[in-house]
Amino acid sequence: MNLRLSTLFALAAFASTPAWAQGTAIVVAIPPMTTPDTGTKGNESLALAWAATQLIETDLRSTSELMPLKPDQKDYYSYPEVTAPTFSKWRSAGAKALVTGFVQQRADGRLTFGCYVYDLDKGRELGRKGFVVTRDDWRRAAHKCSGLAYTAVTGAPAMFDTRIAYVAESGTGDGKVKRIAIMDSDGYSHSYLTAGDTMVLTPRLSPKAARVAYVSFLGGRPNVRIIDVASGQQRPLVPTDAISFAPRFSPDGSRVVFSMMLGPNSDIYAVDANGGLPQRLTTSPGIETDASFSPDGSKIVFESDRSGSQQLYVMDANGSNQRRLTFGGGWYAAPDWSPDGTLIAFTRRGSEGRHIGIIKADGTAEKILTVGPTDEGSSWAVSGRELVFQRTDPTGRNGIYRVSVDGGEPRKIQIPQDGTDPDWSGVMD
Amino acid sequence: MRKALLLLLMLAVPATAQRPPPLIGIAALRADFVAKTGTDTVYFGSDTATLGVPARAVLDGQAQWLLAHPDVVVRIEGYADSSDTRDHALAVGAKRAEEVRDYLVLMGVPAEQLVTMSWGKERYGVGRAVTVLVR
């Protein structure tokens, strides 16, 4: 998984989001990617280019903002046409934007992917980007192309080249085997990070998915550990036998906030991700947990039952200026601050069950997104347009789902077994 | 001669194995603990870690037993409701276990005999704390 992406072209600065990119889904044309290679190499490259084209279609179709036209091999471009597409043809097919590009084999055995995005109405380029990847990583290069198109059209960061960590479950009842699993956000490159011999909970990815902080019952009590995804090496976050849980990385990945219990009191602490002395951020006698940084790292949202019921609170990153955020009735838990800083996702508990909701960071405009009644633990996609969460179905099976902030029916994510505790990373390098 | 000796040795093995197990095994102690104190489990109200009168009566008996068995160490396991959220449940379970521990200490049980842990909502056992003998 050691991937090296290098930027070939300077990324054309995106002009402001096109005027038509509002409201219903934007139709995007995806003429098949091409290649400058010839002979046998040319055939190989064309096969890869076609696979990449289809993956871009799948990526864009998974969003609620873009609607790709089905790529057709008859629409194949010659290499020079990539930088000079025929705008009128696609415009008459109803498309507003076009993404295409090329695949070229390099002398060192790696591949160059070039991606181009166009505004069909204005007949101008919206962005271009190039990547050099090993052959095994062609999927990630295609995800990067999808991301270029998504960001050019919507203005939001793209979540195609991101990963999801979760707890994979097999077996039933108290005999359940739980393992930390990690996969690309489209379900590929699935692997397990722990062996299943110890109870594990709540994996939390570092922003670029290089590390996972999680809770292990290895020493007999819940304790936060950190695992390096590439090497599999791991260690306790803090060398203590106190109960610790609910870890989350800071937006730059340098710090981890977590909860630790000294006696019956759960408080929030922060510590350097590489170790050191934890700094205590809360001191109330209630249960404080589930801390999450704002994207600029200056604030932390968390839950506390200091008022008598679980509610959301916001404080400065050093623990000062604590103030209550939620007053809507019901209990509010497990907050996660959105990547653009404007929203906070939460789990609301009440007599009618558990639901996923969002609220503005100033505590207004609360909106419940899921019907429940057994939903919990939401985590933002880097786009800020979607959340991943856990739902228990009526038969008691756990699954992970994604839901748009605009509402709509959640979609179940396909995983090999049952799953809980999903966490969505930022964009990888 | 050697063959006969080997046979004798083999006969000797089952004889040793038939000896009764020592009476102070952990299983026997657990059975005695539950028999003398009535139960190893106390229950809490929804989302609280406050000990009610029935729970305290159970713990009074457990404290007497533990004082009479100063070599025994127990693990107090706290559980929370499945309707709770995952991390809050861990804290509630731990708080319940701590509450039981503090009460047993108040009744004179040395803290060295008591270890606490929380299963949160990860194991079946809604709203309770269980005292498990470990050694």
Interface residues (C-beta under 8 A of the other chain):
Chain A: G173 D174 M199 L201 T202 V215 G220 R221 P222 I243 F245 A246 S259 M261 G263 P264 S266 I287 T289 D290 E303 D305 Q310 A333 A334 T347 R349 G353 R354 E376 G377 D421
Chain B: A49 R75 S83 D84 T85 R86 D87 H88 L90 A91 V92 A94 K95 E98 E99 D102 T116 M117 S118 G120 E122 R123 Y124
